[in-house]
Amino acid sequence: MPELFHIVYVSFSCSQLSEKELKDLLTEIRRKNKSHDVTGMLLYNDGSFIQVVEGEKQILKDLYERIKKDSRHENIVKLVEEPIEKRTFPDWSMGYEVVDYKQVSKIPGYSNFMSSDNPEELIKGSTKEIMSLLNSFKKYT
């Protein structure tokens, strides 16, 4: 049985996306992820993305390499890559939500790492906190 993994990363849009562009992007992501048995969640806030993807290890590694080459975003920072026992988002081909600062600042475990000069250092060793943030968001929205 293939090893189950998740990858969590942040990135920044090269341009401000309209709601239609975001919906088109989500449609594309969902179609591709479903065909590869990849699940996860995508959060978007004013040009910033945080995404968690779950699936078989090699499929995720290949996916992340494609993500890094995608010209629609830049400054991609991988926060977490590790094996998992089970999916956190098993029923989502890709959940999605536009969030704003007011919403996320109320979620337990929130940290404004997106504005940090060194986000990798800020969250190093924070896998549980990152997943808590994502799960809290899922729960409260």
Steps between C-alpha positions, in 0.01 A plus 500: 500500500643844404613725783257784578654849527403861524673816385410845628634806320441871461535708186414842367298577189686688227188711449180568688249229401137569427232275646452345154874429469499340845199283411662397171820413686307296753313312226833412336657393833203284598496319166872425505508404868202267471670308220806446725312435826634823653293681763562815699406858565592832341468832684534832319539845653585812301754336269630246753432127490546225752429151378512152647500206260468136607568185305756245396858616560633493142187657356535789748869543426420523126211737571717729711760518223227611256371753754849652532509552121149650477536860379182615675675522837842565650697484826382147570603379844448139606398495865443130558567176316447186702324164514150489648289215633175625349369790295382813678286597198387160363178623340646807334649482153608849601324715752528872444423819685584867459595630842583836643714605794201557728380141446830321548620709792218348709604141429698331781863450400499779240833664425554769239799318352410622148640843587815364665837563335593137565185285510696173485680578826184631664310173454785248523383208715140621497328219311236452770427871516469530121261207483309643797458826311373322190267276701369795699428686182317197362299476821408867533403571137 
